[in-house]
């Protein structure tokens, strides 16, 4: 009996440990709108499944995020001057990055929003 209780408690702990935060959402949407959603959704896109008609898109809605477009020369000047230190951003290929001094480092989706 004790071993059954131990197994049930272990299984419950594993389920809680592997659960995603409530602010992570998966939305099924038309495959043609996935790339557009990267720019129009208030939530940051984490990943998507490649479907022909529909795709499951995973978003992190733990906080608002917005998209800006910046001139590359301006970006490089700000980066080389160290003025982007601590800035978190998402590349068009969905990689999350953070500026550490003058160098970008890859971060996880969980680290993207505070």
C-alpha positions as CSV (number, residue, x, y, z in Angstrom):
1,X,0.0,0.0,0.0
2,X,2.8,2.4,0.9
3,X,4.5,1.7,-2.5
4,X,1.3,2.6,-4.4
5,X,1.0,5.9,-2.5
6,X,4.6,6.6,-3.2
7,X,4.1,6.0,-6.9
8,X,1.0,8.2,-7.0
9,X,2.8,11.0,-5.2
10,X,5.8,10.7,-7.6
11,X,3.5,10.8,-10.6
12,X,1.7,13.9,-9.3
13,X,5.1,15.6,-8.7
14,X,6.3,14.8,-12.2
15,X,3.1,16.2,-13.7
16,X,3.4,19.5,-11.8
17,X,7.1,19.8,-12.6
18,X,6.6,19.3,-16.3
19,X,3.5,21.6,-16.6
20,X,3.8,24.7,-18.6
21,X,2.9,28.1,-17.1
22,X,-0.8,29.2,-17.6
23,X,0.4,32.0,-19.8
24,X,1.7,29.7,-22.5
25,X,-1.1,29.2,-25.1
26,X,-1.4,26.9,-28.1
27,X,-3.7,28.2,-30.8
28,X,-4.7,26.3,-34.0
29,X,-4.7,28.8,-36.8
30,X,-4.5,28.8,-40.6
31,X,-1.1,27.9,-41.9
32,X,-1.0,31.0,-44.1
33,X,-1.4,33.3,-41.1
34,X,1.4,31.8,-38.9
35,X,4.1,34.2,-40.1
36,X,1.7,37.2,-40.0
37,X,0.8,36.3,-36.4
38,X,4.5,36.7,-35.4
39,X,4.1,40.4,-36.1
40,X,0.5,41.0,-35.1
41,X,-0.1,39.0,-31.9
42,X,0.5,40.7,-28.6
43,X,2.0,37.4,-27.4
44,X,5.4,36.3,-28.4
45,X,5.5,33.2,-30.7
46,X,7.5,30.3,-29.3
47,X,7.0,27.6,-32.0
48,X,4.6,26.2,-34.5
49,X,3.9,22.9,-36.2
50,X,4.2,22.9,-39.9
51,X,0.8,22.0,-41.3
52,X,-0.5,22.5,-44.8
53,X,-4.0,23.8,-43.8
54,X,-3.7,24.5,-40.1
55,X,-0.8,24.9,-37.6
56,X,-0.6,24.7,-33.9
57,X,1.1,27.9,-32.8
58,X,2.5,28.1,-29.3
59,X,2.6,31.6,-27.7
60,X,3.9,33.0,-24.4
61,X,1.4,35.5,-23.1
62,X,3.2,36.1,-19.8
63,X,3.4,39.8,-20.7
64,X,2.9,42.1,-23.6
65,X,5.4,42.2,-26.4
66,X,5.6,44.4,-29.5
67,X,7.4,44.4,-32.8
68,X,9.6,47.2,-34.1
69,X,11.7,47.5,-37.2
70,X,15.0,49.2,-36.9
71,X,17.6,50.3,-39.4
72,X,20.6,47.9,-39.3
73,X,23.2,50.7,-39.2
74,X,21.4,52.2,-36.2
75,X,21.2,48.8,-34.5
76,X,24.9,48.2,-35.0
77,X,25.8,51.7,-33.6
78,X,23.6,51.1,-30.5
79,X,25.0,47.6,-30.1
80,X,28.7,48.6,-30.4
81,X,28.1,51.5,-28.0
82,X,26.7,49.1,-25.4
83,X,23.4,50.9,-25.3
84,X,21.4,47.7,-25.9
85,X,22.7,45.9,-22.8
86,X,19.9,43.8,-21.3
87,X,17.5,44.2,-24.3
88,X,15.6,41.0,-25.0
89,X,14.3,40.4,-28.5
90,X,13.1,37.7,-30.8
91,X,14.6,37.1,-34.2
92,X,12.3,36.4,-37.3
93,X,13.5,32.8,-37.1
94,X,11.8,32.7,-33.6
95,X,15.1,32.6,-31.7
96,X,15.0,34.5,-28.4
97,X,18.1,36.6,-27.7
98,X,19.3,39.0,-25.1
99,X,22.1,41.6,-25.3
100,X,24.9,40.9,-22.8
101,X,27.1,44.0,-23.1
102,X,27.7,44.2,-26.8
103,X,27.1,40.5,-27.6
104,X,23.8,38.8,-28.2
105,X,23.2,35.5,-26.3
106,X,20.4,33.0,-26.9
107,X,17.8,32.7,-24.1
108,X,14.8,30.4,-23.6
109,X,11.2,31.5,-24.1
110,X,10.7,31.5,-20.4
111,X,13.5,34.1,-20.0
112,X,12.0,36.3,-22.7
113,X,9.3,37.9,-20.6
114,X,9.8,38.8,-16.9
